[in-house]
């Protein structure tokens, strides 16, 4: 494993509200993990190779807790539609195309290339129901050097015939085939169980996925309480469940000993909020998507104050931008609207909190990821912010703010995952 030192202006989170900064400091990587940040390089590390990034910002890689890889091809389309109409008009027809491996290769290559060039180092990804295309996506991600969880999507009802699986039994059998094909195949990419959402999964399928979790111990990703029309639909389909979240919980797919990330969580009932907290569901806050699809504003301050773990998601293609920097700035913006229009006791997010959500907040789903505290996996970005127009006499925290709001992939100089350099591409 790599052992080296980065020198530059360093920033990282240690908790929700604390941004640690160090100017002209040293970040040490030993065997793919952070050995810490030092004002003066300790003697035991002075013989390690030094990469001089003086004048540049060094920060943890960003974490996308919720993104749909097959939707990358139609980003920005249908943004005048609400969720269910958007799914039927754009999403389902596009995802049906991934039965064609030539199309899947071209589309997934573009998606992976975009992520490589951008600031995200970790992603939790929805694929489609198609086993060969999902394996292809995982292969491409492994080759890219990124670290990702990828899910073959399960959906045996309420989708167009080319996309819907013919039965719960077929969906479960395909899931087992997929898990068999990828077992032991990767060092940085891993599978995650992925029921699309309650409307697309029968009770039989959800129960079977619960059994697969118990057998394989896999984490789970899905959607929760995103849009009012979706929530009403779930209520009609599962009237016996106390809430949308309880429909997952009844099948053993909702937190507790099942590491679970649920996207959106915009409209929790009191019962659902209590269950999210009890089960320590990791909320993937997707502010751009919630705006674009008229879903609403998630009560992120309430979740944070209650101790619910929260990270950020791009939700491409509900969101049009893969960069979690964009999700950070949007999260701050919508939190101000929530405070002004909905709950004046819910203080808006600070820059420090938004940065935490996009690094350590999401990274915790992968383990010790998203910070430079000793022992954390060495995921890092080096960003040259000197070409961003404006003042030069700024502290590191203010420079970070300009990066969050104004930078793009051209400002990324270096990128590391688990201590290994990631090729940024062209």
MARDRENBA-87281 format. One line per 2 residues: their letters; for each residue x, y, z of N, C-alpha, C. Coordinates in steps of 0.2 Angstrom, whole numbers. Layout:
MARDRENBA-87281
A	X/Y/Z/X/Y/Z/X/Y/Z; ... $
end
This chain:
MARDRENBA-87281
XX	4/-6/0/0/0/0/4/6/0; 2/12/-3/5/18/-3/7/21/4 $
XX	13/24/4/14/28/10/17/35/7; 14/40/9/17/47/6/14/52/11 $
XX	16/59/9/14/64/13/11/70/8; 5/73/9/3/79/6/4/85/10 $
XX	7/90/7/8/96/10/3/102/7; -1/105/11/-5/110/8/-9/113/14 $
XX	-15/116/12/-20/119/16/-25/115/17; -26/112/23/-30/106/24/-36/108/28 $
XX	-42/105/26/-48/106/30/-52/99/30; -55/98/36/-59/92/36/-64/92/43 $
XX	-69/88/43/-74/88/48/-72/83/53; -73/84/60/-72/79/65/-79/78/68 $
XX	-84/82/67/-91/81/69/-95/86/65; -102/86/67/-107/89/63/-105/97/62 $
XX	-102/100/67/-102/107/67/-94/110/67; -90/105/67/-83/107/68/-79/106/62 $
XX	-76/111/59/-72/111/53/-64/112/56; -60/107/55/-53/108/57/-49/111/51 $
XX	-45/116/52/-41/118/46/-34/119/49; -29/118/44/-22/119/45/-19/121/39 $
XX	-15/127/39/-12/130/34/-5/128/33; -3/126/27/4/124/26/6/118/30 $
XX	1/113/31/2/107/35/3/101/31; 4/96/35/6/89/32/0/84/33 $
XX	-2/81/28/-7/75/29/-3/69/27; -3/64/31/1/58/30/-3/52/29 $
XX	-2/48/23/-5/42/21/0/36/23; -3/31/26/1/25/28/-4/19/27 $
XX	-2/15/22/-5/9/20/-13/11/19; -14/16/15/-21/18/13/-25/21/18 $
XX	-22/23/24/-26/26/29/-22/33/31; -26/37/34/-24/43/37/-20/42/43 $
XX	-14/44/44/-10/44/50/-11/51/54; -15/55/51/-16/62/54/-13/68/50 $
XX	-15/74/53/-13/80/50/-8/83/55; -3/86/53/2/89/57/5/96/55 $
XX	5/100/59/8/107/58/16/106/56; 19/102/60/26/100/58/27/92/57 $
XX	30/90/52/30/83/50/34/79/55; 31/74/58/35/70/63/41/67/60 $
XX	46/65/64/52/63/62/51/56/58; 46/52/61/45/45/58/42/45/51 $
XX	40/51/49/37/51/42/41/56/37; 47/58/39/51/63/35/54/60/29 $
XX	55/53/29/58/50/23/53/47/18; 46/49/20/41/47/15/41/52/9 $
XX	39/49/3/38/54/-3/34/60/-1; 36/66/-3/32/72/-1/29/74/-8 $
XX	22/75/-8/19/79/-14/17/86/-11; 20/90/-14/20/97/-12/14/101/-16 $
XX	9/102/-12/2/105/-14/2/112/-11; 7/115/-10/7/122/-6/2/127/-10 $
XX	-2/130/-6/-6/135/-9/-13/132/-12; -13/125/-11/-19/122/-14/-23/119/-8 $
XX	-30/118/-8/-34/115/-3/-34/108/-3; -33/104/2/-33/97/3/-39/95/8 $
XX	-44/91/5/-50/90/9/-52/82/8; -56/79/12/-58/73/10/-62/72/4 $
XX	-62/67/1/-66/65/-5/-74/66/-3; -78/68/-8/-85/68/-6/-89/62/-7 $
XX	-94/61/-4/-98/55/-4/-105/56/-6; -107/53/-11/-114/53/-14/-118/47/-12 $
XX	-123/48/-7/-126/43/-4/-132/40/-9; -134/44/-14/-139/41/-18/-139/44/-25 $
XX	-137/39/-30/-137/41/-37/-139/36/-41; -143/37/-47/-145/32/-52/-141/32/-58 $
XX	-136/28/-58/-131/28/-64/-135/27/-71; -140/23/-72/-143/23/-79/-147/30/-80 $
XX	-148/34/-76/-152/40/-77/-147/46/-79; -140/45/-79/-136/50/-81/-137/52/-88 $
XX	-139/48/-92/-140/50/-100/-145/55/-101; -150/55/-96/-155/60/-98/-156/66/-92 $
XX	-150/67/-89/-150/73/-84/-153/79/-88; -157/83/-84/-160/89/-85/-167/89/-89 $
XX	-168/83/-91/-175/82/-95/-180/81/-90; -186/84/-92/-192/82/-88/-192/86/-81 $
XX	-188/91/-80/-188/95/-74/-195/99/-73; -199/99/-77/-206/102/-76/-211/97/-74 $
XX	-209/91/-73/-214/86/-71/-213/84/-63; -218/81/-60/-218/79/-53/-215/72/-54 $
XX	-214/69/-48/-210/62/-48/-213/57/-52; -220/55/-51/-223/49/-54/-223/50/-61 $
XX	-225/56/-64/-225/57/-71/-218/57/-74; -213/60/-70/-207/60/-73/-204/52/-73 $
XX	-205/48/-68/-203/41/-69/-206/38/-75; -213/39/-76/-216/36/-82/-214/38/-89 $
XX	-212/45/-89/-211/48/-95/-204/47/-97; -199/48/-92/-192/48/-94/-188/42/-91 $
XX	-189/40/-84/-185/36/-81/-186/29/-83; -192/26/-83/-193/19/-85/-191/18/-92 $
XX	-193/22/-97/-191/21/-104/-184/20/-105; -180/25/-101/-173/25/-102/-170/19/-99 $
XX	-172/17/-93/-169/11/-89/-171/4/-93; -176/4/-97/-177/-2/-101/-172/-3/-106 $
XX	-168/2/-108/-163/1/-113/-157/-3/-111; -156/-4/-104/-150/-7/-102/-150/-15/-103 $
XX	-156/-17/-106/-155/-24/-108/-151/-25/-114; -149/-19/-117/-144/-19/-123/-137/-18/-120 $
XX	-133/-23/-120/-126/-22/-117/-122/-16/-121; -123/-16/-127/-119/-10/-131/-121/-3/-128 $
XX	-128/-3/-127/-130/4/-125/-128/5/-118; -128/-1/-114/-126/0/-107/-119/2/-106 $
XX	-115/-1/-110/-108/0/-110/-106/8/-111; -109/10/-117/-108/17/-119/-111/22/-113 $
XX	-117/21/-111/-120/25/-106/-116/25/-99; -114/19/-97/-111/18/-90/-104/21/-91 $
XX	-101/20/-96/-94/23/-97/-94/31/-96; -99/34/-99/-100/41/-98/-101/43/-91 $
XX	-105/39/-88/-107/40/-80/-100/40/-76; -97/34/-77/-91/33/-73/-85/38/-75 $
XX	-85/40/-81/-80/45/-83/-81/52/-79; -88/54/-79/-90/60/-76/-88/60/-68 $
XX	-89/54/-65/-88/53/-58/-80/54/-57; -76/50/-61/-69/51/-60/-67/58/-60 $
XX	-69/62/-65/-67/69/-66/-69/73/-60; -74/71/-57/-77/76/-52/-75/75/-45 $
XX	-78/78/-40/-75/78/-33/-77/72/-29; -82/68/-31/-85/62/-27/-80/56/-28 $
XX	-78/53/-22/-74/47/-22/-78/41/-20; -84/42/-17/-88/36/-15/-95/38/-17 $
XX	-98/32/-19/-105/33/-21/-109/27/-19; -116/28/-18/-120/22/-17/-125/23/-23 $
XX	-125/17/-27/-128/18/-34/-134/13/-35; -139/16/-38/-144/11/-41/-142/10/-48 $
XX	-142/3/-50/-141/2/-57/-149/1/-60; -150/-5/-64/-156/-7/-66/-158/-14/-64 $
XX	-163/-17/-66/-165/-24/-64/-160/-29/-68; -157/-26/-73/-153/-31/-78/-146/-33/-75 $
XX	-146/-40/-74/-140/-42/-71/-133/-41/-75; -133/-43/-81/-127/-41/-85/-125/-34/-85 $
XX	-129/-30/-86/-128/-22/-86/-125/-20/-79; -128/-23/-74/-126/-21/-67/-119/-23/-66 $
XX	-117/-29/-68/-111/-32/-67/-106/-28/-71; -108/-26/-77/-104/-21/-81/-102/-15/-78 $
XX	-107/-12/-75/-106/-6/-71/-101/-7/-65; -102/-12/-62/-97/-13/-56/-90/-14/-59 $
XX	-89/-18/-64/-83/-19/-67/-80/-12/-69; -83/-7/-72/-81/-1/-74/-79/3/-68 $
XX	-83/3/-63/-81/7/-57/-75/4/-53; -74/-2/-53/-68/-5/-50/-62/-3/-54 $
XX	-63/-3/-61/-57/-1/-65/-55/7/-64; -60/11/-62/-60/18/-61/-56/20/-55 $
XX	-55/15/-50/-52/17/-44/-57/20/-39; -63/21/-40/-68/24/-35/-70/18/-31 $
XX	-73/20/-25/-76/15/-20/-83/16/-20; -87/11/-22/-94/12/-23/-98/5/-20 $
XX	-104/6/-18/-109/1/-17/-114/2/-23; -116/-4/-26/-120/-4/-32/-125/-9/-31 $
XX	-132/-7/-33/-137/-12/-32/-141/-14/-39; -142/-20/-40/-146/-22/-45/-153/-21/-42 $
XX	-157/-17/-46/-164/-15/-44/-169/-21/-44; -173/-21/-39/-179/-26/-39/-185/-22/-40 $
XX	-189/-24/-45/-196/-21/-46/-200/-26/-50; -205/-29/-46/-210/-34/-50/-217/-31/-51 $
XX	-218/-25/-50/-225/-22/-52/-224/-15/-53; -229/-12/-57/-230/-5/-58/-224/-2/-62 $
XX	-222/-5/-67/-217/-2/-72/-219/-5/-79; -216/-2/-84/-218/-4/-91/-215/-12/-92 $
XX	-218/-15/-96/-217/-22/-97/-209/-24/-98; -206/-20/-102/-199/-21/-104/-194/-21/-97 $
XX	-197/-17/-92/-193/-16/-86/-195/-20/-80; -201/-21/-80/-204/-24/-74/-202/-32/-74 $
XX	-200/-35/-68/-198/-42/-68/-205/-46/-68; -205/-52/-71/-211/-55/-72/-214/-58/-65 $
XX	-210/-59/-60/-213/-61/-54/-208/-60/-48; -210/-60/-42/-205/-60/-36/-200/-65/-37 $
XX	-202/-71/-39/-198/-77/-39/-192/-76/-44; -194/-73/-50/-189/-71/-55/-184/-66/-52 $
XX	-187/-61/-49/-183/-55/-46/-178/-58/-41; -180/-62/-37/-176/-65/-31/-170/-69/-34 $
XX	-172/-73/-39/-167/-78/-42/-162/-74/-46; -164/-68/-50/-159/-64/-53/-155/-61/-48 $
XX	-157/-59/-42/-153/-56/-37/-148/-61/-35; -150/-67/-34/-145/-72/-31/-140/-73/-37 $
XX	-142/-73/-43/-137/-74/-49/-132/-69/-49; -134/-63/-48/-130/-57/-48/-125/-57/-42 $
XX	-127/-59/-36/-123/-59/-30/-118/-65/-31; -120/-70/-35/-115/-76/-36/-110/-73/-41 $
XX	-112/-69/-46/-107/-67/-51/-102/-62/-48; -104/-58/-43/-99/-53/-41/-96/-55/-35 $
XX	-97/-61/-32/-94/-63/-25/-86/-63/-26; -83/-59/-22/-75/-60/-22/-72/-57/-28 $
XX	-76/-53/-32/-73/-50/-39/-70/-44/-38; -71/-40/-33/-69/-33/-32/-65/-32/-26 $
XX	-61/-26/-26/-58/-24/-20/-61/-18/-17; -64/-14/-22/-67/-7/-20/-75/-7/-21 $
XX	-78/-11/-25/-85/-11/-26/-88/-17/-23; -94/-15/-20/-98/-20/-17/-105/-20/-18 $
XX	-109/-25/-17/-116/-25/-18/-120/-23/-13; -126/-20/-14/-131/-17/-9/-138/-19/-12 $
XX	-142/-22/-7/-149/-24/-9/-153/-17/-11; -157/-18/-16/-160/-12/-19/-167/-13/-21 $
XX	-172/-14/-17/-179/-13/-19/-180/-6/-21; -183/-5/-27/-183/2/-29/-187/6/-25 $
XX	-193/5/-23/-197/8/-18/-204/3/-17; -207/5/-12/-213/0/-10/-218/0/-16 $
XX	-220/5/-20/-224/4/-25/-222/-1/-31; -216/-2/-32/-213/-7/-37/-212/-14/-34 $
XX	-213/-15/-28/-211/-21/-25/-217/-25/-21; -219/-31/-23/-224/-34/-20/-222/-36/-13 $
XX	-227/-38/-9/-225/-41/-2/-221/-47/-3; -222/-51/-7/-218/-57/-8/-211/-56/-10 $
XX	-210/-51/-14/-203/-49/-16/-199/-46/-10; -203/-41/-6/-200/-38/0/-198/-43/5 $
XX	-202/-48/6/-201/-54/11/-194/-58/9; -194/-59/2/-188/-63/-1/-182/-59/0 $
XX	-182/-52/-1/-176/-48/0/-174/-48/7; -179/-48/12/-177/-49/19/-173/-55/20 $
XX	-175/-61/17/-172/-67/18/-165/-67/15; -164/-64/9/-157/-63/6/-153/-59/11 $
XX	-156/-53/14/-151/-49/18/-149/-54/24; -153/-58/27/-151/-62/33/-146/-67/31 $
XX	-147/-69/24/-142/-74/22/-135/-71/21; -135/-65/17/-129/-62/15/-126/-57/19 $
XX	-130/-54/24/-128/-48/28/-127/-42/24; -131/-41/18/-129/-35/14/-133/-29/17 $
XX	-130/-23/15/-134/-17/17/-140/-16/12; -144/-11/13/-150/-9/9/-150/-2/7 $
XX	-153/-1/1/-154/6/-1/-161/6/-4; -165/12/-3/-171/13/-6/-173/20/-6 $
XX	-180/21/-7/-183/28/-7/-188/28/-1; -189/34/2/-193/34/7/-197/41/8 $
XX	-203/41/8/-207/48/9/-204/54/5; -204/53/-2/-201/58/-6/-206/63/-8 $
XX	-212/61/-10/-217/65/-13/-224/63/-11; -228/68/-10/-234/67/-7/-239/62/-11 $
XX	-238/62/-18/-242/58/-22/-240/50/-21; -233/50/-21/-230/43/-19/-232/40/-13 $
XX	-232/45/-7/-234/42/-1/-241/40/-1; -246/44/-4/-253/42/-4/-253/35/-8 $
XX	-249/34/-13/-249/27/-17/-247/22/-12; -242/23/-8/-239/18/-3/-245/16/2 $
XX	-248/21/4/-254/20/9/-259/16/6; -261/17/0/-266/13/-4/-264/6/-5 $
XX	-257/5/-6/-254/-2/-7/-253/-6/-1; -251/-2/4/-249/-6/11/-253/-3/16 $
XX	-260/-3/16/-264/0/22/-263/-2/29; -260/-8/29/-259/-11/36/-253/-8/39 $
XX	-248/-5/35/-242/-2/38/-244/5/41; -241/6/47/-242/12/51/-239/18/47 $
XX	-234/17/42/-231/22/38/-227/19/33; -225/23/28/-221/21/23/-215/17/25 $
XX	-211/20/30/-205/16/33/-207/10/36; -213/9/39/-215/3/42/-216/-3/37 $
XX	-217/-1/31/-218/-6/26/-211/-9/24; -206/-6/25/-199/-9/25/-198/-13/31 $
XX	-199/-10/37/-197/-12/43/-201/-19/44; -207/-20/42/-210/-27/43/-207/-32/39 $
XX	-202/-31/34/-199/-36/31/-191/-36/32; -189/-33/38/-183/-33/40/-178/-29/36 $
XX	-180/-24/33/-176/-20/28/-176/-13/30; -175/-12/36/-175/-5/38/-171/-4/45 $
XX	-165/-3/44/-160/-1/49/-159/-7/55; -158/-4/61/-156/-9/66/-149/-12/64 $
XX	-150/-19/63/-143/-23/61/-143/-23/54; -147/-19/50/-147/-19/43/-144/-12/41 $
XX	-138/-11/39/-136/-4/37/-140/-2/31; -144/4/32/-149/6/28/-148/13/26 $
XX	-148/15/20/-148/22/17/-155/23/14; -159/28/16/-165/29/13/-165/36/10 $
XX	-166/37/3/-166/43/0/-172/47/1; -171/54/3/-176/59/3/-179/60/10 $
XX	-184/56/12/-187/57/19/-189/64/20; -193/66/15/-195/73/15/-201/74/20 $
XX	-206/69/20/-212/70/23/-213/65/28; -209/64/33/-210/59/39/-216/60/43 $
XX	-220/55/44/-225/56/50/-222/56/56; -225/57/62/-222/57/68/-220/50/70 $
XX	-224/45/68/-222/38/69/-216/36/65; -216/38/59/-210/36/54/-204/40/57 $
XX	-204/46/59/-198/49/61/-196/46/67; -200/43/72/-198/40/78/-194/33/76 $
XX	-197/30/70/-194/24/68/-187/25/65; -187/30/61/-180/32/58/-175/33/63 $
XX	-177/37/68/-172/38/74/-170/31/77; -175/27/79/-174/21/83/-170/16/79 $
XX	-171/16/72/-167/11/68/-161/14/65; -159/20/67/-153/24/64/-153/23/57 $
XX	-158/25/53/-158/25/46/-154/31/44; -149/30/39/-145/35/36/-149/39/31 $
XX	-151/45/32/-155/49/27/-150/52/22; -152/50/15/-148/53/10/-152/59/7 $
XX	-150/65/9/-154/72/8/-152/74/1; -157/74/-3/-156/76/-11/-159/82/-12 $
XX	-157/88/-10/-160/94/-11/-162/96/-18; -157/95/-23/-159/97/-30/-164/93/-33 $
XX	-164/87/-32/-170/83/-34/-176/85/-31; -176/86/-25/-183/88/-21/-186/94/-24 $
XX	-181/99/-26/-184/105/-30/-186/103/-37; -182/100/-40/-184/98/-47/-190/94/-48 $
XX	-192/90/-44/-198/85/-44/-203/87/-40; -203/93/-37/-208/96/-33/-210/92/-27 $
XX	-205/89/-24/-206/85/-18/-207/88/-12; -203/94/-11/-203/97/-4/-196/98/-2 $
XX	-196/100/5/-190/101/8/-189/97/14; -184/93/14/-183/88/20/-181/92/26 $
XX	-184/89/32/-183/93/38/-176/91/41; -170/93/38/-164/90/40/-162/93/47 $
XX	-163/99/49/-162/101/55/-165/97/61; -171/95/60/-174/90/64/-171/83/65 $
XX	-169/81/59/-165/74/59/-158/75/63; -155/80/61/-148/81/65/-149/82/72 $
XX	-154/86/74/-155/88/81/-157/81/85; -160/77/81/-163/70/84/-157/65/84 $
XX	-151/66/81/-146/61/81/-147/56/75; -151/58/70/-152/54/65/-146/55/60 $
XX	-142/50/58/-137/51/53/-139/53/46; -136/58/44/-138/61/37/-132/62/33 $
XX	-133/61/26/-128/62/21/-131/66/15; -128/67/10/-130/70/4/-130/65/-2 $
XX	-135/67/-6/-136/63/-13/-137/67/-18; -134/66/-24/-135/70/-30/-142/68/-33 $
XX	-144/61/-32/-150/59/-35/-151/60/-43; -145/60/-46/-146/60/-54/-150/54/-56 $
XX	-155/56/-60/-156/62/-64/-162/66/-61; -164/65/-55/-169/70/-52/-165/76/-51 $
XX	-159/75/-49/-154/80/-48/-150/80/-55; -148/86/-57/-145/86/-64/-137/86/-63 $
XX	-134/87/-57/-127/88/-56/-125/82/-52; -119/79/-54/-117/73/-50/-112/76/-44 $
XX	-110/82/-44/-105/84/-39/-109/85/-32; -106/83/-27/-109/84/-20/-107/91/-18 $
XX	-103/94/-21/-102/102/-19/-109/105/-21; -112/103/-26/-118/106/-28/-124/104/-23 $
XX	-124/98/-21/-128/96/-15/-127/100/-9; -121/102/-7/-120/106/-1/-123/112/-2 $
XX	-122/116/-7/-124/123/-8/-132/123/-8; -135/118/-12/-142/117/-12/-145/115/-5 $
XX	-141/111/-1/-144/110/6/-144/116/10; -139/120/9/-139/126/13/-145/131/11 $
XX	-146/131/4/-151/135/2/-158/133/4; -160/127/3/-167/124/5/-168/124/12 $
XX	-162/124/16/-163/124/24/-165/131/26; -163/136/22/-166/143/23/-173/144/22 $
XX	-175/141/16/-182/141/15/-186/137/20; -184/132/22/-187/128/27/-188/132/34 $
XX	-183/135/36/-183/140/42/-188/146/41; -187/149/35/-192/155/34/-199/153/33 $
XX	-200/147/29/-207/146/27/-211/141/31; -207/136/35/-210/131/38/-209/131/45 $
XX	-203/131/48/-202/131/55/-196/135/57; -198/141/60/-193/146/62/-189/144/68 $
XX	-190/138/71/-186/135/76/-180/131/73; -181/129/66/-176/125/63/-171/129/59 $
XX	-165/130/63/-160/135/60/-157/132/54; -156/136/49/-153/134/43/-146/131/44 $
XX	-144/127/39/-138/123/39/-132/129/38; -127/128/42/-121/131/41/-116/128/35 $
XX	-111/132/33/-107/129/28/-103/123/31; -101/123/38/-98/118/41/-102/112/41 $
XX	-109/113/43/-113/107/43/-114/104/36; -115/108/31/-116/105/24/-110/101/22 $
XX	-104/104/23/-98/100/22/-97/94/25; -99/94/32/-99/88/36/-104/82/32 $
XX	-110/85/30/-115/80/27/-112/77/21; -108/81/17/-105/78/10/-99/74/11 $
XX	-96/74/17/-90/70/18/-91/65/24; -90/67/30/-90/62/35/-97/60/36 $
XX	-102/64/35/-109/62/36/-111/56/32; -109/57/25/-111/51/21/-106/46/21 $
XX	-99/48/23/-94/43/23/-95/37/28; -98/39/34/-99/34/39/-103/28/37 $
XX	-107/28/31/-110/23/29/-105/17/26; -99/20/24/-94/15/22/-89/13/27 $
XX	-90/16/33/-85/14/39/-82/21/41; -75/20/42/-71/26/44/-69/29/38 $
XX	-73/33/35/-72/37/29/-75/44/29; -72/49/26/-74/55/26/-71/61/30 $
XX	-65/59/33/-62/63/38/-54/61/37; -50/66/40/-43/64/40/-41/62/47 $
XX	-45/61/52/-43/59/58/-39/52/58; -35/51/62/-31/45/61/-35/39/61 $
XX	-33/34/56/-36/28/55/-42/28/50; -44/34/48/-49/34/42/-45/33/36 $
XX	-49/30/31/-47/28/25/-45/34/21; -40/34/17/-37/40/14/-40/41/8 $
XX	-46/45/8/-49/48/2/-48/55/2; -45/58/-3/-43/65/-3/-44/68/-9 $
XX	-45/75/-9/-45/79/-15/-40/84/-14; -37/86/-19/-32/92/-19/-35/97/-24 $
XX	-37/103/-22/-41/108/-26/-37/114/-27; -36/116/-33/-32/123/-34/-37/128/-35 $
XX	-39/132/-30/-44/137/-30/-41/144/-32; -35/144/-34/-32/151/-35/-35/154/-41 $
XX	-37/150/-46/-40/153/-52/-47/155/-51; -50/154/-46/-57/156/-45/-57/164/-43 $
XX	-60/168/-48/-59/175/-47/-62/178/-40; -58/182/-37/-60/185/-31/-54/187/-26 $
XX	-56/188/-20/-51/190/-15/-46/184/-14; -40/186/-12/-35/181/-11/-33/181/-3 $
XX	-35/186/1/-34/186/8/-39/183/12; -40/176/10/-46/173/14/-43/167/18 $
XX	-46/166/24/-45/160/28/-47/154/24; -45/148/27/-46/142/23/-54/140/23 $
XX	-58/142/28/-65/141/29/-68/145/23; -66/151/22/-69/155/17/-67/153/10 $
XX	-61/150/9/-59/147/3/-63/141/1; -65/137/6/-69/131/6/-76/133/3 $
XX	-79/139/6/-85/141/4/-85/143/-4; -80/146/-6/-80/148/-13/-79/141/-17 $
XX	-75/136/-15/-75/130/-18/-82/127/-19; -86/126/-13/-92/123/-13/-97/127/-18 $
XX	-97/133/-19/-101/137/-23/-99/138/-30; -92/138/-31/-89/141/-37/-85/136/-41 $
XX	-82/131/-38/-78/127/-42/-81/122/-46; -77/119/-51/-79/113/-55/-73/109/-56 $
XX	-74/104/-60/-69/98/-61/-62/101/-63; -62/107/-66/-56/110/-68/-51/111/-63 $
XX	-54/112/-57/-50/115/-51/-47/109/-47; -49/102/-49/-47/97/-45/-40/95/-48 $
XX	-35/94/-44/-28/93/-46/-26/86/-45; -28/83/-39/-27/76/-37/-33/73/-34 $
XX	-33/67/-34/-39/63/-31/-36/56/-29; -38/54/-22/-36/48/-20/-41/44/-17 $
XX	-41/38/-17/-46/33/-14/-42/28/-11; -43/27/-4/-39/22/0/-32/23/-1 $
XX	-30/29/-2/-22/30/-3/-20/29/-10; -24/27/-15/-22/26/-22/-24/32/-26 $
XX	-20/34/-30/-22/40/-35/-27/37/-40; -32/42/-41/-37/40/-46/-36/45/-52 $
XX	-36/42/-58/-35/45/-64/-41/50/-65; -39/56/-67/-45/61/-67/-48/61/-74 $
XX	-44/58/-79/-47/58/-86/-47/64/-89; -50/65/-95/-50/71/-99/-57/73/-100 $
end
